[in-house]
């Protein structure tokens, strides 16, 4: 058979007759939707593929914008993208259900609404907040991985500070003090268990970030962790201090969900699935994984790729293309994505990161973050909404 380009090829008549496969994509995040779009492109060029997307949520959530949602810079409507109508437009079956388990030998996906038999499975479930087995933290603290967690945290903080904000505004008008000097009205504390903030960044960026957050009146305590959190909001820290009336945002790490944790095979950092260079699960030729759940190691590297939107999108496309290659009996593509770098938004108008090998900090990485978020949002309405929200808040903050 003639070797075809990796993305969007026209299949031969023989391949068209042979390609009759049920492909199930599990997870409607960045990697999952990228895989769905890639499979639909192949199908439109003659591949007879039945595609099913399974997710417990009705919406795709643009998780990089959740901190902006909490701060009120972005509307919740603009970080959500409805999955069912999107799948209907693409001719893809959407099943809203909880994933109970994955049976890679068959393969099949067991859900709360029954079993989805498949010829190929693409796992793109992403990760969830890791509470490290601490049930009280899972019950009382708020993570930052889902829309519900972000909205709950925002509403909790707003409720606690409704009176305090009016007091702060009155004091500012009467005393002309800056908000940073009024931090006693709303005390914000960051706990870092390690000795440094932003351990993967350079010392210069770490020092700049520390100075930035202190300028906002935020207190940073390193080598300190949250030891206990009571039902009435009293937090006991590892250094013995007590903080009453706390709203806790838990961002101590992520881990794959229970269905992924039960799968056999090697594990990488944070419990991510070990995959080969084609994003295939070792020992299971018809199961692929992409996105945050997959600990993919690029050629020539020793460590898995960090979690990031660009790698999730590229991984979803590669896994979907390799499904079609496997069906056709062609060699699988090696996952070797381009790494342009990363940016970390730290405050309104301020960020840090490494872009094309250059270390940046200040307004430029934050502007890049906002630009990428606008461009990568799903749907024209969401892209315009994110742009309008950022423009309005940028003018206000300025």
C-alpha positions in Angstrom: 0.0 0.0 0.0 1.2 3.5 -0.9 2.6 5.3 2.2 0.3 8.2 3.0 0.9 11.5 4.8 0.2 11.3 8.6 -2.6 13.9 8.8 -5.6 14.0 6.6 -4.7 11.6 3.8 -7.0 10.2 1.1 -7.3 6.5 1.7 -7.1 4.0 -1.2 -10.3 2.1 -2.2 -8.9 -1.1 -0.6 -8.3 0.6 2.7 -11.8 2.2 2.6 -13.4 -1.2 2.3 -11.3 -2.6 5.1 -11.6 0.2 7.6 -14.6 -0.5 9.7 -13.6 0.2 13.3 -15.3 1.4 16.4 -13.0 4.0 18.1 -13.9 5.2 21.6 -12.2 8.4 22.9 -12.5 8.6 26.7 -12.3 12.2 28.0 -13.5 15.4 26.4 -10.5 17.7 27.3 -7.9 19.1 25.1 -6.4 15.7 24.1 -9.8 14.1 23.7 -11.2 16.7 21.4 -8.0 16.9 19.4 -8.3 13.1 18.9 -11.9 13.4 17.9 -11.2 16.1 15.3 -8.3 14.1 13.9 -10.5 11.0 13.5 -13.3 13.0 11.9 -10.8 14.4 9.3 -9.8 10.8 8.4 -13.4 9.8 8.2 -14.3 12.7 5.9 -11.6 11.3 3.5 -13.3 7.9 3.2 -12.3 6.0 6.4 -15.3 4.1 7.7 -14.8 4.8 11.4 -17.5 5.0 14.1 -16.3 7.5 16.7 -17.7 7.7 20.3 -16.7 10.3 22.9 -17.3 9.4 26.5 -17.1 12.1 29.3 -19.0 12.6 32.6 -19.2 16.3 32.0 -21.5 18.1 29.6 -18.8 20.7 28.9 -15.2 20.9 27.9 -13.6 23.2 30.5 -10.7 25.5 29.5 -8.7 24.8 32.6 -5.8 27.3 32.0 -8.4 30.1 32.6 -9.8 28.8 35.9 -7.6 31.1 38.0 -9.0 34.1 36.0 -12.5 32.8 36.6 -11.9 32.7 40.3 -10.6 36.3 40.3 -13.6 37.5 38.2 -11.7 38.3 35.1 -13.4 35.7 33.0 -17.1 34.7 32.9 -17.9 31.0 33.5 -19.8 31.0 30.2 -16.6 31.6 28.3 -14.5 28.7 29.8 -17.2 26.1 29.0 -17.8 24.5 25.6 -20.8 22.1 25.3 -19.7 18.7 24.1 -22.9 17.1 22.9 -23.9 19.7 20.2 -20.3 19.9 19.1 -20.2 16.1 18.6 -23.5 16.2 16.8 -22.1 18.7 14.3 -19.1 16.4 13.7 -21.2 13.2 13.4 -19.8 11.7 16.5 -21.7 9.9 19.2 -21.5 11.5 22.6 -22.1 9.4 25.8 -22.3 11.3 29.0 -21.4 8.8 31.7 -18.9 8.1 34.5 -16.1 5.8 33.4 -16.0 2.9 35.9 -13.2 0.9 34.4 -11.2 0.2 31.2 -10.7 -3.4 29.9 -7.7 -3.1 27.7 -7.6 -6.7 26.6 -10.8 -6.5 24.6 -10.8 -3.4 24.6 -13.9 -2.0 26.2 -15.0 0.9 28.4 -17.3 0.2 31.3 -19.4 3.2 32.2 -22.3 4.1 34.5 -24.6 3.7 31.5 -23.3 0.4 30.3 -20.4 -1.1 28.4 -19.0 0.5 25.3 -17.4 -2.2 23.1 -14.6 -0.9 20.9 -12.0 -1.9 18.4 -9.7 0.9 19.6 -9.6 3.1 22.7 -7.9 6.5 23.1 -7.5 7.4 26.8 -7.6 11.1 27.3 -9.2 11.3 30.8 -6.7 13.9 32.1 -6.0 14.2 35.8 -7.9 15.2 38.9 -6.9 16.9 42.2 -4.7 14.7 44.3 -5.5 14.9 48.0 -3.0 12.2 48.9 -5.6 10.1 50.6 -6.6 12.8 53.0 -10.4 12.6 53.1 -10.9 15.7 55.2 -9.1 17.8 52.6 -11.1 16.4 49.8 -14.3 17.3 51.7 -13.3 20.7 53.1 -10.8 22.2 50.7 -11.4 23.2 47.1 -9.3 22.1 44.2 -8.6 24.0 41.0 -9.1 21.4 38.3 -12.8 21.6 37.5 -15.4 24.3 36.8 -17.4 23.3 39.9 -14.4 23.6 42.1 -13.4 27.0 40.7 -16.9 28.4 41.0 -17.4 27.1 44.6 -14.1 28.6 45.7 -15.0 31.9 44.1 -18.4 32.0 45.7 -16.9 31.0 49.1 -14.3 33.7 49.0 -16.8 36.3 47.8 -19.2 35.4 50.6 -16.6 35.6 53.3 -15.3 38.9 52.0 -18.6 40.7 51.1 -18.4 42.8 54.2 -14.6 43.0 54.3 -14.4 44.4 50.8 -16.7 47.3 51.7 -14.6 48.0 54.8 -11.4 47.9 52.6 -12.9 50.3 50.1 -14.0 52.7 52.8 -10.6 52.6 54.4 -8.9 53.2 51.0 -11.1 56.3 50.4 -10.6 57.7 53.8 -6.8 56.9 54.3 -5.6 56.8 50.6 -3.7 53.6 51.5 -2.9 51.1 48.7 -4.7 47.7 48.7 -1.5 45.9 49.4 -1.3 47.8 52.7 -4.8 46.7 53.5 -3.9 43.1 53.3 -4.9 42.6 56.9 -8.5 42.9 55.8 -8.1 39.9 53.5 -5.1 37.8 54.4 -3.9 35.6 51.6 -1.3 33.0 52.4 0.6 30.6 50.1 2.0 27.4 51.6 4.8 25.7 49.8 6.0 22.4 51.2 9.4 22.6 49.5 12.2 25.2 50.1 11.5 27.2 46.9 8.6 28.6 45.0 8.5 27.6 41.3 11.3 25.1 41.6 11.6 24.4 37.9 12.4 28.1 37.1 15.7 29.9 37.4 16.7 31.6 40.7 16.2 35.0 39.0 12.6 34.2 38.1 11.9 32.7 41.6 13.2 35.9 43.3 11.2 38.1 40.9 8.0 36.0 41.6 8.5 36.2 45.3 8.9 39.9 45.2 5.8 40.2 42.9 3.4 38.3 45.2 4.7 40.1 48.3 4.0 43.4 46.5 0.4 42.2 46.3 0.3 41.7 50.0 0.4 37.9 49.7 2.3 36.1 52.4 4.5 33.1 51.3 5.7 30.4 53.7 8.1 27.8 52.4 8.7 24.4 54.0 5.3 24.6 55.5 2.2 22.5 54.8 -1.4 22.2 55.8 -1.5 19.7 58.7 -5.3 19.8 59.5 -8.5 21.6 58.5 -11.5 21.5 60.7 -15.2 21.7 59.7 -15.4 25.3 61.1 -12.6 26.5 58.9 -9.7 26.4 61.3 -6.4 25.5 59.6 -3.5 24.1 61.6 -0.1 24.4 59.8 2.9 22.1 60.0 4.7 24.9 62.0 2.0 24.7 64.7 0.3 28.0 63.9 -3.5 28.2 63.7 -5.5 30.2 61.1 -9.3 30.6 61.8 -11.9 31.2 59.2 -10.0 29.9 56.2 -11.1 29.2 52.6 -8.6 26.7 51.3 -7.6 26.3 47.7 -5.8 23.0 47.3 -3.3 23.0 44.4 -0.8 20.5 45.8 -0.8 18.2 42.8 -2.8 16.0 40.4 -3.2 12.3 39.7 -5.1 10.1 37.2 -8.6 9.0 38.2 -9.5 5.6 39.6 -10.3 4.0 36.2 -6.8 4.8 35.0 -5.1 3.9 38.3 -6.5 0.3 38.0 -4.9 -0.3 34.6 -1.9 -2.6 34.5 1.5 -1.4 33.3 4.3 1.0 34.3 3.7 4.4 35.9 5.6 7.7 35.6 5.7 10.7 37.9 2.3 11.6 39.5 1.0 8.2 38.5 0.8 9.0 34.8 0.5 6.0 32.4 3.7 4.7 30.9 3.3 4.6 27.1 5.7 3.7 24.3 7.0 6.2 21.7 3.7 5.8 19.7 1.5 6.6 22.7 0.4 3.0 22.9 0.0 1.2 26.3 2.7 -1.5 26.5 1.2 -4.9 25.9 -2.1 -3.5 24.5 -1.8 -2.6 20.8 -5.3 -1.2 20.5 -5.2 1.2 23.5 -3.6 4.6 23.2 -3.2 7.4 25.8 -2.7 11.1 25.3 -2.8 14.3 27.4 -1.9 14.7 31.0 -2.7 11.1 31.8 0.1 9.8 29.5 3.7 10.1 30.7 5.1 10.3 27.2 8.9 10.4 26.9 10.1 12.1 23.7 13.0 10.7 21.7 16.3 11.5 23.2 14.9 12.5 26.5 14.9 10.7 29.9 11.9 12.4 31.6 8.3 12.5 30.5 6.9 15.7 29.0 5.4 18.1 31.4 1.7 18.5 31.5 0.7 21.2 29.1 -2.0 22.2 26.6 0.3 22.0 23.6 1.4 18.5 24.4 -2.2 17.4 25.0 -3.4 18.7 21.6 -0.4 17.1 19.8 -0.8 13.9 21.7 -4.5 13.6 20.9 -3.8 14.1 17.2 -0.9 11.6 17.2 -2.9 8.9 19.0 -5.8 9.3 16.6 -3.5 9.1 13.6 -1.9 6.0 15.0 -5.3 4.4 15.4 -5.9 4.8 11.7 -2.3 3.7 10.9 -2.9 0.6 13.0 -6.2 -0.2 11.2 -4.4 0.2 7.8 -1.4 -1.9 8.9 1.0 0.9 8.4 3.9 1.8 10.7 2.9 4.0 13.6 4.1 7.6 14.0 6.5 8.5 16.7 5.3 11.2 19.2 7.9 13.9 19.1 6.1 17.2 19.6 7.6 20.7 19.2 8.2 22.4 22.6 8.0 26.2 22.2 8.2 26.7 25.9 5.8 27.7 28.7 4.4 30.7 30.5 3.0 31.0 34.0 0.6 33.9 34.7 1.2 35.0 38.3 -0.9 38.2 38.6 -2.9 40.5 36.4 -0.6 41.7 33.7 2.4 39.8 35.1 3.9 36.4 34.3 7.0 34.4 33.8 8.2 31.5 31.6 10.6 30.3 28.9 9.7 30.9 25.2 11.9 29.5 22.4 14.7 29.1 24.9 14.5 32.7 26.2 13.6 33.3 29.8 10.9 36.0 30.2 9.1 37.7 33.0 6.8 40.7 33.3 4.0 41.7 31.0 5.1 39.9 27.8 4.6 36.3 29.0 1.2 37.3 30.5 0.2 38.8 27.1 1.3 35.6 25.4 -0.7 33.5 27.9 -3.8 35.6 27.1 -3.3 35.4 23.4 -2.9 31.6 23.4 -5.9 31.2 25.6 -8.0 33.2 23.1 -6.7 31.3 20.1 -7.1 27.9 21.7 -10.6 28.4 23.1 -13.1 26.1 21.5 -15.7 27.9 19.3 -15.9 31.4 18.0 -18.3 32.6 20.7 -15.9 31.5 23.5 -12.9 33.0 21.7 -14.7 36.4 21.4 -16.0 36.1 25.0 -12.5 35.5 26.4 -11.0 38.3 24.4 -13.8 40.7 25.5 -13.5 39.7 29.2 -9.7 40.2 29.1 -9.9 43.5 27.3 -12.5 44.9 29.7 -10.6 43.7 32.8 -7.3 44.8 31.4 -8.6 48.3 30.9 -10.0 48.3 34.5 -6.8 46.9 36.0 -4.7 49.4 34.1 
